[in-house]
Amino acid sequence: MKQLSQEVLTQELTARGYEPVDERSDFYVVSKWRKEINLSAAEVVRFSLIVELYDTATDKVFWRAELPYVFNGMQWSEERVDQTLRLAILNFPASGDTGSNLPNAQ
């Protein structure tokens, strides 16, 4: 899931006009998958996703999407993970969007 998350989020940000760089980046992305077990429910395993974007200069979060219990274990597939990641980043602004509050993004 880590590799797929990196690939999908990079594709989505590239489609919005951002360029992936190894050094001197304005921001970086962290995706956190949670697998939760609920023994008292019919849907025993549930997945949640958090995507956070951090300002590289300050290491502070400036944008966050949280999708709690986005799908259960029976629904897990690479396609479902891909769709969920794209959904999480859906409202992130395009590069050059003057109405956004992105730090140092040009």
Buried (B, 14 or more C-beta within 10 A) or exposed (E): BEEEBBEBBEBBBEEBEBEEEEEEBBBEBEBEBEEEEEEEEEEEBBBBBBBBBBBBEEEEEBBEBEBEEBBBEEBBEEEEBBBBBBBBBEEBBEBEEEEBEBBEBE
